[in-house]
């Protein structure tokens, strides 16, 4: 009798949990779903307050393509985000490897500088960074957008915590066998740290993809601008808000972020707990 009561309680608890999760999912995704439906509506349907379009039409996407070079903006954002993600993974992991597995003078001071960089607000270094890329004649180039984001103190810190949780006996055995640091880094440490690498890859990609102010300041020509600036250009571009076209642009901006998030969901979940258990 008690087992039946416990079984029923477990089912009731699961039902409550799943109901809450489904409800929260609907709340979170309802704006995206509405934006997707609105991107196929005419302005008349939108102003009438319809939730579903009378006729599904790709006219808004055609208008979007004619109004702004959305393909160029999309390509620029994709290149900057992917390259920035790759560079951050490489530089942060190399710094973390040196902090954990290599002994050298000034290591504690170097690590302290990495930690301090996390507490410097972006607004404090915005102007110096802009003056730097301006004097290097990099304005209107992808390198100007990418240069301040080739590494990240937070990423190095998280990878240090992950590398500390790895078995040092593996690294010591490899060193005794005469393996170089490059071999240990690429063949032992990196394969064992896929969770934090995937987590940071998703995080850095989304951050770079959603940047607005820095690309706006370092790009003055349409061919060098990113998709976030293109989205802003759509808003009141002709003095009249064409909400259907704006929603079409929003969907194009959102799709890569959602794809990266869904593809990296497993690594994100693993990365949350990485470094929690140490040997």
Phi, psi and omega in degrees: 000317180295322180296322178295320179295316179296320179298317179294321179295319178297317178296320179295317179298317179296318180298317179297314181299313181294324177297316179295318180297316179296318179298315179294323178297318178298318180296317183291317187267352181300320177296323180292317179297318180293320177298320179297314179293321181295330181295346178255006182262157169273165179300328179296317179295320182294314181293335177282354177078025180288145175270334180232141179291147176296315179227128176287117183228142178267018183298320180298323179290326176293317178297320178301316180296326181281329185285313183226155177285071186298327178296319178294315178300317181297316180297316180299315179297319182295316180296312181298317183292316182292313180296318179297319178298314181297313181297319180294320178298316182292309185292319180293319181290323177295317178297318180295321179298316180295321181293330186263319192248357181237130177263126178206159182293139178081014182296317180296319178295321178295318180293324177296322177296321177298317179295319180296327180298336179289339185259002177273117181293146181301326181297331182287334182249005182297308182295313176303320178296320180294316179298323180297309181290332177292315179289337176274004180055045182253003180299141182070028173233157178293330180296325178298320179290325189275330191306313181289353186240027178284343176212174184204130182296321180296319179298317178297318180298314181296322180287329174299315180297321179293314182295328178294334181278351179285155179290117180290341179296327177296315180293318179296320178296320179294321178295321178296325178285358177089017180286142179282167178296324179297318180293315180298317181297314187275330187257340183243302187291311183296314178298331180277357184239030183298328183295310181289328177294317177294320179298312181290329177298314178296314182298313182292321179299313181296321178297314182290323180294324185268004178298141178232305189294314183295313175299327178296320182285329186260005177226130181243345181253147181302325184288350180247004184268162183259174188290333178294323177291321177299323177297319178292326179295331180291330184288113179061035181294327180249015182086347178235129182284115175263090190294328178297317179291321178298318179293327175297319177294321178299318179296319179294327178287324187280326187305310180299322179297316180293321179298314179297320181295316181290319180292328181261014184297318181296315180293326177296317180295319177292322182292334178298323183260000182293137181082000182286330180246123180250152180289000000 
